[in-house]
Amino acid sequence: MATVNKNLSDYDKNTVPNAKDFRFGIVVSEWNDNITEGLYNGALTALLENEVPPHHIIRWNVPGSFELIYGSKKMLQTQNVDAVIAIGCVIQGQTKHFDFVCEGVTQGIKDLNVQTDIPVIFCVLTDDTMQQSIDRSGGIHGNKGTEAAIAAIKMAYIRQQASLTHRAVDDQHLLSPGALRIENLPLQIEE
């Protein structure tokens, strides 16, 4: 199991880009809300700790994890965000419903990442038991919401840097041939 001996809330703040100018959407499933509220609180705390202003964080609730796809899509289309965090929890039951929901949500979030230019972070617990979900939403393994928020900041930064690089390449066309050469440089993290 990936979270054994790992605390999902641990991260090195020195490796996180400055997030004060980014806007984040958080779409939260109301199903298993005792878990999703814990995940949301972990994400919110991490965003605030990394200087995201509270008014740059938009929360929407949806009924269940399957609805995270539509909620995230509408968030992307209407809220001018730099990244979206999709928070949900699906716990194994006695039917195949678990498999269908997990597969659908996974593919739906993946599709949004392929079809749009704004990253959507998958923060959906897919556990066998309620205890496993408790352990990953603020329990003994920390909080997957924290991990998702840090991923959202890093992906928003990558998107920003890629956009700047793309604009610089486009601006080259305004100069005479050979006047400007852009090299691939590693991403820089502001302090």
Salt bridges, closest charged atoms under 4 A:
ASP21 OD2 - LYS20 NZ 3.72
GLU37 OE2 - ARG59 NH2 2.47
ASP82 OD1 - ARG159 NH1 3.50
ASP111 OD1 - LYS110 NZ 2.71
ASP117 OD2 - ARG159 NE 3.17
GLU147 OE1 - LYS144 NZ 3.00
ASP170 OD2 - HIS166 NE2 3.17
GLU183 OE2 - ARG181 NH1 3.68
